[in-house]
């Protein structure tokens, strides 16, 4: 007896199921009222500076940043697109989807960021084409953090990881 579904179609459907399951797990991991703000650590006196560009390919030029806990970090977002807007947002891992979703609800006038979101450790404003914005902050405790844009539809391709050692 022949199968009604090709192997390729089955694999595609299986992948979608796994992806949706992952989204459910990520959403449940975001938690409710717990604070996502990490405890500050002592300063090391070191400074790390990064320049990340974004263009019409809807991707950050760097997707992996490494710093030391307690160091001073400076990130400059350079918008090299023709007509798009981007921002750079840093959160603990596992908060991206919720922050993006709530940013969409907050709308453009808020820079697609919920103003009192404790998961947002630092963020640039929306950067227009041809412009740049810099944020400086003390590196959080050792661990992995996520950075991304909250501009509608771009977060799936414009995201990366900050590793704090």
C-alpha positions, 0 to 999 in steps of 0.5 A: 500500500502506498503512502498518501504523503511523500517523505519530503512532505512528512519531514516538512510537517514534522519540522513545523510541529517541532518548531511550534513545540519549541515556540511553546516551550520558549513562551512558557520559559519566559515566566510571569512576574519574575525579573529578568534583570541580572545582578550587577557584577564588579567592574573589571576596568576593561572596555569592549567596543563593537560596531554592528551594521545592518543593511537591506539583507536584513541581517546584522554584520556580527551575530556573536559578541564575546565580553568579560563580566563586569567590563564596559561594553559599547555597541554602535548600530549602523544602518546601511539600508536604503529605507529600513529601520532597525534597533538593537535590543539585548535580553537574557536568553529565552525572552526574545519572542515575548519582547518582540511580540509585546513591542509590536503591540506597543507600536512604532511610536514606542520604538517597538519596545514595551517601556517597562519590560524588565527583560530588556537590558539595553536597547538602541532607539530605532535607527533610520537609514544612513544613521547610527546609534550607540549604547554603552552598558556594564556587561551583565554576569557570565552567561549567554544573552540574546540580541535582536531587532524588534522592528516588525518581521525582522527578528528571525533574521536579525538576531545574535548572541552575546557571550559573557565570560 
